[in-house]
Amino acid sequence: MWAPEYLAAIVDSTDDAVIGKTLDGTIISWNQGAQRIYGYTQDEVVGRPISILIPEDRPDELPSILSRLAHGERIEHYLTKRRRKSGEIIDVSVTISPVQDETGRIIGASAIARDVTAQQKAVKEALRIRDEFISVAAHELRTPLTTLYARLQLIERRLARKDLDPATVLADVTLVRQAADRLKTLIDRLLDISRIRSGQLQIERERTDLAAMVESTASMLAQTTGREINVRTSGPRENYVVAVDAVRIEEVVVNLLYNALKYSPREAAIDVEMTSIPSAVRIAVRDRGPGIHADEQTRIFEPFHRSSAVAPGVGLGLHIAREIAELHGGTLTLETPADGGSRFVVTLPRESR
């Protein structure tokens, strides 16, 4: 048989609030966990009604609980809200059990409460991200699907009429292929975000000429978009050979370049500057767009966040780019040049961490 002092020490050491009360709701015991959660000391609450913890907008909750306890009912994992001494409203999960005397008569109740405010906030944030993901993904996927479907219908009609003008058919097929490419990019990004969150996005390092890769990527995008992209490097070329996952770093560069092209005036050039230092290689992509408002600079790397509601994209490019950089032991940061625009800087260490 355990000594009462030992059992009391167990109750007092738990992080949960353990509260004893009479059937009319008067507090008769109060452990250290209750003090941590609710802010009151034992001397401040013993003898006072448990209603001091009930928010004013829940007047019917306590009478209902006390009535159920009086009938011998146990209330398990009841999710509700409580008011701390400071007035702060918190989320708690409460289990309340009737307490009986030697004859089986119900004489009071014990309540075990856990502060679940952080968990509730996490759940709400997860639901918000889910809803935002569904909304944005549905919108973005619908656009290329509509183009693809419409062009395939046109091709089908022309084939049925044997109206096979090669130039027209080629134009239609090109639009279908571009729509399919767009779909593939969107799906790949959604898969990447899933792998990142599950910790399954892996990198495979190999010695890569970053300068050559960036120049090739910039040249390809310049040709396909008709835009001017300037790449500048300083120092010996061999300084840019680093062990990285070439496929993933190319994805980072493409994301940053597309982002710069999206927000810059069409006549403005995109500047890419590469620098080499003993410990790392830096890739800076500068646009001449409107810049990013100070309020958004801390959110720009969040998943599904877009600095402009009218801009295309699901708001995953910068988030994925930063995650890839960090998987390499590097960073992706935002700079705000004094003369306008934005500069995104990828720093990749020479040695893996």
N, C-alpha and C positions, 0 to 999 in steps of 0.2 A: 504494500500500500504506500503510495507516494505521500510525502508530507505536504500539508497545505501550503507551506512556504515555497516548496519546490514548484508546485502547480502554479502558484501566484507569480513566481519568477518567469515561468514559461509564458504566461499570459502577458506579463509586462514587457517581455523582450520582443514580442511580435511586432511587425510593422503595421499590422492591421489594427483598426480601432475595435476594442472589445469593451462593450458598455452593458452594464446591468441596470435594469429599471423595473419599477413596480408596474402593476397593471393599469395604473392611472397615468403612466408616463413619467414618473419622477425618477431622475437619475440617482442610482445608489452606488455605482462603481464605475471607474473611469481609468483606463490604462494609459501607458506612455504613448502607445500607437494612436489613441484617440486624441491625445494632446498634440501630437505631430500633425495629424490630419486636420483637426478642427481649430487648433490654436488656443483652446482653453486649457488651463491647468485643472487638476482634480478638485482643488479647493474652490475654484470658480464655478463648478457645475454641479457637484454632488448636492442633492436636495432641490435642484432646479428642474423644471420640466424639460423633457427631451424636445419640446416644440421650439426651443431656442435655435435648434439646428435646421428647422423646416423653413424653406423660403415662403414668403408671404403669398406667392401665387399658387400654393398647394395647400389650401386650408382643409381640404377633405381627406388628405392622405393619412394623417396621424390617427384620426378616429377610426378609419377603416382598418388600419394595421392593428390597433389595440383591440378592436372587436374580433378580428380573426384570431389573435393570440389567445383571447379569453376563451375561445372555443377549441383551443388546443391545436390550432393550425400552425404549421411551420412555413415560414416564407423564405424561399431560397433564391439567392442571386438576383435580388430585386434591384433593377437599375433605376436610379432616381437621382435627384439633386439635393445637395445640402448646403447650408450657409456656414462659412467659417466665422470665427470671431471678428475678423477684419471686414466682414460683409461680402467677401468673395464667394461666388457660387461655384461649387465643384460638382463633378459627376462621381457618384459612388455606387458600388455594388454591395448590397446589404443582404445578409442572411440573418433572420430573426427567429429565435426558437423560444417556445414557452418553457418556463422553469416551474417544476413541481416540488412540493414538500414531501415528507415521508409518506403521507397518506395518498399522494397522487393528485392533490389539489393544486391547481395552477395559481402560483403566487406572484409571478413576475415574468420577465423575459430577458434574454441575453441577445445582444446584437453584435455581429461581426461585420465591420464595414471596411471596404478597400477603396482607396482613391483611384478612380479609373479615368480621370480627366485627360491625361496624356493619351491613353488608348482611344478614348472617344474622339479626340481631336485627330488622331492618326486615321481612324476609320472615316471620319468626315472628309479628310483630305484625300484619302484613297478613293472615296466615292466621287469627290469633285473631279479628280484626275480621270477617273473612269468615264464619267459623263462627258468631260471635255474631250477625251480621246475619241469617244463614239461620235460626238458631234463633228469634230474637226476631220476625223478620218473619213466619215461618211461623205462629208462635203467634198473633200479633196479627191477621194476615189471616184466620186460620181462624175467629175468633170472629164477625166480621160476616158472613162467608160462610155459616157455619152458620145464623145467624139468617135471612139472606136466603133460603137454600135451603128451610129449614123453613116459612117463611111462604108462599113461592111454592107449596109442596106443598099447604098448607092452602087457598090460593086456588084452586088447580087442582081440588081435591076438591069445594069448594063450588060451583064453576062446573059441574062434572060432575053434581052433585045438584040444580043450579038453586037452591041455597040462597043467595040473593043478598040477605042483610040488609045494607043500605047502611052502617050504623054499623060492623058487624063487618068488612066488606070495607075500609072506610076505615081502620080500625085496623091491619089487616094491611098495607095498602099503605103506610101511614105508617111502620111498622116496617121494611118493605123499603127505603123511601127513606132512612131513617136509617142502615140498614146499608150502603147504597150510598154515602151521604155519608161514612161512616167509612172505607170502602174507598178512596174518592177521596182523602181526607185522608192516609191512610197511603201510598198510591202517590205522591202529590205530594211528600211528605216524603222518600221514598226517591229520587225523581228529583232533588229539591233537593240531597241529599247527594252524588249522583253529579255534578251540575253544579258544585257547590262544589269537589270534589276535582279535577275536570278543568279548573277555571278558566273555566267557561262560564256561570256564574251572573252575569248582567248586571243592572245597575240603570238605570232610566229616570227621571230626576229631573223633577219638576214642582212648582210652588209649591202647597203643601198646608197647609191649616189643621189642624195636628196636634191642637189642642185639640178641634175639632169631630169629627175622626176618632176620637180616643180615646173621647170621650163617646158617640158613636154606637155604637162597637163594644162598649163596656161595657154600654150600654142593651140592645143586642140579646142579649148573653150573659146578662144578668140576667133578661130575659124568658124565654129558652129554658131556663134552668136553675133558675129560681125562687130564685136567690140574690141577696144584697145586694152591690152593687158601687158604691162611692162614688168619684166623681172630683172632685178639687179642683184648681183652677188659681189662680195668683196673677199679678197684673200685667195690663196691657192685652192684649186678645185678639190684636191684630195682632202681638204679639211671638212668637206661636206659628205664624206662617206661615213655612214653611221649604221650600226646594227639596229634596225627597226622592222616592224611589220609593214612592208612596202604597200600592200593592198590597203591596210587600214589608214596609213598616213596619207596615201593618195586620196582616200575618202575624206579625210580632214581638210586637205587642200581644196578639193572640189567643193565641199560644203562652204568653206570660207569665200571662195571665188564666186560661187553662185549667189551667196548672200550679198557680197559687194556689188555684183552686177544688178541684183534685184533692187537695191536701194539707191544706186547712183544714177544721176542723169545719163541718158544714153550717150551724150557727147563727151562725157567725162571718162578719162582713162582710169583703170585700176592699177595700183602700184603694189608690186610684191618685192619686198626687200629681204634678202637672206644675209645673215651675219654669222660668223663663226667665232666662238670663244673657246678657251682650253677645255671647259667642262661641258659645253653644250652647243647646239646649233639652233638658231632662231629663224623662224619664218614669219614675217609680218605682212599682212594683207590690208591695204589702205583703200578705203572708198571715199568718194566725194559727195556722199549723201547728206541727209539732214542731221545725221548724228543720232545719238541715243539719249533720251531725256534722263536726267539724274535719277528720277524715281524708278526707272526701268533698268538701270545699269546693274543692280543687284539681282534682277530677275531674268536677265536676258539669256542665261544658261539653263533656266528651268525647262523641263520638258513641257511641250505644247504651248510655250509662251511665244507670242509673236508681237514684235514692237509695233506692228500695224495690222489692224483687223482686215484691211483690204489687200494686204500682200499675200501672194500665193505661198503655199507650204503648210505643213502640219506643225511647225514650230519645234522640230526635233533636231535639225541640223547642228546647231550650236551645242546643244546638250550632248549629242553623240560625239561630236568633235572633241569636246572637253574630256569626256570619259575616256576616249581613245588616247588622248595625250596623257592623261593621268595613269592609264594602264602601262604606259611607257616610262612612268616615273617623272613625267614632265608636267607642263601647265599650259593652259590656254587662257589668256587674259585680254581684257578690253582696255584700250587707251583712247582718250578723247583729244585729238590734236587741237591746238589753239585756233587754227584756221579752218576748223570744221571737219565734218566727216567722222569716220571711226577707223580705228586700227586694231585688228585682232592679231595677237602675237602668240605663236606656238613656240614653246621652248622644249627641246628634246635633249636629254642628257646623253653624253657619249657612252657612259657606262650604265648598264641596267641596274636598277636598285632592287 
